Amino acid sequence: MEQDVESSAIVRQPKLPKQAREDPPKQLAEMDRAKKIQRYVQKDGKCNVHHGNVRETYRYLTDIFTTLVDLKWRFNLFIFVLVYTVTWLFFGFMWWLIAYLRGDLDHIEEDAWTPCVNNLNGFVSAFLFSIETETTIGYGYRVITDKCPEGILLLLIQSVLGSIVNAFMVGCMFVKISQPKKRAETLVFSTNAVISMRDGRLCLMFRVGDLRNSHIVEASIRAKLIKSKQTKEGEFIPLNQTDINVGYSTGDDRLFLVSPLIICHEINEKSPFWDISQAHLAKEELEIVVILEGMVEATGMTCQARSSYVSSEIKWGYRFTPVLTLEDGFYEVDYNSFHDVYETNTPPYSAKELADIASRSRLPLTWSMGSKLSQQGLAESEQEAQETKTEPEAQTKSQQPERNGDIANAESESKV
């Protein structure tokens, strides 16, 4: 009987809010965040941002040259072929139309008739003549005559427009081929960034290198911290960008990139990592974007290479393995060890905590110095007190002889 009652009863779960139904539990969310972190910039430098709901698309047409250069290769080649084919077909149709309106197609075999274009007997021949005119090939079989003023005008128009099309499309392809993006692929960044002690201070470091023998002129490095923040007024700023000083004040951001270099950011009071410890870093949702730019020595064009490091790619307590060795008369770079790191003794505390510990360790010294000063002050005060006590005694002693002398003088005078 009890089983029947229990089986007929239906226990309904309370309806949860939409956010509670959609959001996973907190632990699962942390596990998912640890597995996959949404990057702002990919490791290869591509920005993970898509522009949507762009209504002012006409702005792309106002800068058509840059639009064509930014297109992918398959679309660029398709437009390249399409533009030439359309112009050839258009002017071929115009040549055929002139021949049709003048009646040249009806007097093809008449030797006494002077056509606009010799040996033009249809649309195919007009198309071939259009190609010969625009590409300046000129086989000599089809030529324009001096009895066709409209043909001469069309020849001038096609020659000018053909030159413009050639300059535009060939220039577009040249810029597309010589883009500095390909040069940026030979600029490499270390897979991980590290945090360790350098010269007694906590530093964030990463390594950059150039695989080519031709150098990057006026190379400079920048770094940005990408992290969401909330202002004191309650405004939420997603993906806020904070500058990370990698030597801007000292000029160390200007690189002579001949061999791999380790870029160092000193974590001080002005650093965004001032109060981040090893345990805190593992829980942070942050990303460091590094930007290396300069001019290509061969072409003089500006080149920019980018990479990024998320919190899981920042190793605490590690240093980079040296890659530069001295050989017989030259230095050799071993790029097999470019990404290698080794563990070193690094305190797990933040730079702020280390500064507090250092200040506390100096407090007993200040106390001892103060006690010595106070003791010295007491000794001086006691000496001064003793001096003040001895001065009246000396005065009394000096006064006593004087009084004794006066008494003696008085007695001698009385005897006389």
Disulfide bonds with the S-S distance in Angstrom:
Cys116-Cys148 2.10
